């Protein structure tokens, strides 16, 4: 973006079910863009798509525009409309930061272009790291407890008839076929 052009904003909205209506989200964000003097480069709305899904067509399209350098600001109605988890949200926000794309969440009063907004995003990142460490710690404790009970961790061992395998390989069979 040059200093003389208006910031290009991508508006993202989501409604989890078909009976919910994302129009209010879009309207509020379009009004915000008008008030701030942003050019709306695209409105991306996933309607009837759960936020817990890894792939959302309109989110993916918006991220494509971000990656192509077509976006200066990503605006959402609320944080929960964007990320499927704290970890996912922090990953998205870090991706925006690396690409110099500002982030704005209307109802959460988050604006990554302000010092307070950046502080809040750093707190979110710290919470996500804390969450990852807790999960890792619980996983290790669970594995240790299972081993104490005599459970074998990992893939089960398979019996291999070495003599038959060598015979099949000698006949010209491939390793995958022999396996």
For each residue, the residues with C-beta under 8 A, 3 or more apart:
1: 5 7 8 72
2: 5
3:
4:
5: 1 2 8 39
6: 37 38 39
7: 1 36 37 38 39 72 73 102
8: 1 5 38 39 40 41 70 71 72 73
9: 33 38 39 40 41 71 72 73 74 75
10: 41 42 43 44 62 65 66 70 71 73 74 75
11: 26 29 30 33 40 42 43 44 75 76
12: 44 45 58 59 62 74 75 76 81 82
13: 22 25 26 29 43 44 45 46 76 77 81
14: 22 25 45 46 47 49 51 56 58 59 81 82
15: 18 20 21 22 25 45 46 47 48 49
16: 20 48 49 50 51
17: 20 48
18: 15 47 48
19:
20: 15 16 17 47
21: 15 24
22: 13 14 15 25 26 45 47
23: 26 27
24: 21 27 28 77
25: 13 14 15 22 28 29 45 77 81
26: 11 13 22 23 29 30 43 45
27: 23 24 30 31
28: 24 25 31 32 77 106
29: 11 13 25 26 32 33 43 75 76 77 106
30: 11 26 27 33 34 40 43
31: 27 28 34 35
32: 28 29 35 36 38 75 104 106
33: 9 11 29 30 36 38 39 40 75
34: 30 31 37 38
35: 31 32
36: 7 32 33
37: 6 7 34
38: 6 7 8 9 32 33 34 73 75
39: 5 6 7 8 9 33
40: 8 9 11 30 33 43
41: 8 9 10 65 70 71
42: 10 11 61 62 65 70 71
43: 10 11 13 26 29 30 40
44: 10 11 12 13 58 59 61 62
45: 12 13 14 15 22 25 26 58
46: 13 14 15 49 56 57 58 59
47: 14 15 18 20 22
48: 15 16 17 18
49: 14 15 16 46 53 56 57 58
50: 16 53
51: 14 16 56 80 81 83 84
52: 84 85
53: 49 50 56 84
54: 84
55: 60
56: 14 46 49 51 53 59 60
57: 46 49 60 61
58: 12 14 44 45 46 49 61 62
59: 12 14 44 46 56 62 63 82
60: 55 56 57 63 64
61: 42 44 57 58 64 65
62: 10 12 42 44 58 59 65 66 71 74
63: 59 60 66 67 92 95
64: 60 61 67 68
65: 10 41 42 61 62 68 70 71
66: 10 62 63 69 70 71 74 95 96 99 101
67: 63 64 99
68: 64 65
69: 66 99
70: 8 10 41 42 65 66
71: 8 9 10 41 42 62 65 66 74 101
72: 1 7 8 9 100 101 102
73: 7 8 9 10 38 101 102 103 104
74: 9 10 12 62 66 71 96 101 102 103 104
75: 9 10 11 12 29 32 33 38 103 104 105 106
76: 11 12 13 29 79 81 82 103 104 105 106
77: 13 24 25 28 29 81 105 106 107
78: 81 105 106 107 108
79: 76 82 83 89 105 108 110
80: 51 83
81: 12 13 14 25 51 76 77 78
82: 12 14 59 76 79 89 92 105
83: 51 79 80 86 88 89 90 92
84: 51 52 53 54 88 89
85: 52 88 89
86: 83 89 90 124 127 128 131
87: 90 91 128 131 132
88: 83 84 85 91 92
89: 79 82 83 84 85 86 92 93 124 128
90: 83 86 87 93 94 124 125 128
91: 87 88 94 95
92: 63 82 83 88 89 95 96
93: 89 90 96 97 103 112 121 124 125
94: 90 91 97 98 125
95: 63 66 91 92 98 99
96: 66 74 92 93 99 101 102 103 112
97: 93 94 100 101 112 121
98: 94 95
99: 66 67 69 95 96
100: 72 97
101: 66 71 72 73 74 96 97
102: 7 72 73 74 96 111 112 113
103: 73 74 75 76 93 96 110 111 112 117 121
104: 32 73 74 75 76 110 111 112 113
105: 75 76 77 78 79 82 108 109 110 111
106: 28 29 32 75 76 77 78 109
107: 77 78
108: 78 79 105
109: 105 106
110: 79 103 104 105 117 120 121
111: 102 103 104 105 114 116 117
112: 93 96 97 102 103 104 117 118 121
113: 102 104 117
114: 111 117 118
115: 118 119
116: 111 119 120
117: 103 110 111 112 113 114 120 121
118: 112 114 115 121 122
119: 115 116 122 123
120: 110 116 117 123 124
121: 93 97 103 110 112 117 118 124 125
122: 118 119 125 126
123: 119 120 126 127
124: 86 89 90 93 120 121 127 128
125: 90 93 94 121 122 128 129
126: 122 123 129 130
127: 86 123 124 130 131
128: 86 87 89 90 124 125 131 132
129: 125 126 132 133
130: 126 127 133 134
131: 86 87 127 128 134 135
132: 87 128 129 135 136
133: 129 130 136 137
134: 130 131 137 138
135: 131 132 138 139
136: 132 133 139 140
137: 133 134 140 141
138: 134 135 141 142
139: 135 136 142 143
140: 136 137 143 144
141: 137 138 144 145
142: 138 139 145 146
143: 139 140 146 147 153
144: 140 141 147 148
145: 141 142 148 149
146: 142 143 149 151 153
147: 143 144 150 151 153
148: 144 145
149: 145 146
150: 147
151: 146 147
152: 156
153: 143 146 147
154:
155:
156: 152
157:
158:
159:
160: 165
161: 164 165
162: 165 166
163: 166 167
164: 161 167 168
165: 160 161 162 168 169 178
166: 162 163 169 170
167: 163 164 170 171
168: 164 165 171 173 177 178
169: 165 166 172 173 175 178
170: 166 167
171: 167 168
172: 169
173: 168 169 177 178
174: 177 178
175: 169 178 179
176: 179
177: 168 173 174
178: 165 168 169 173 174 175
179: 175 176
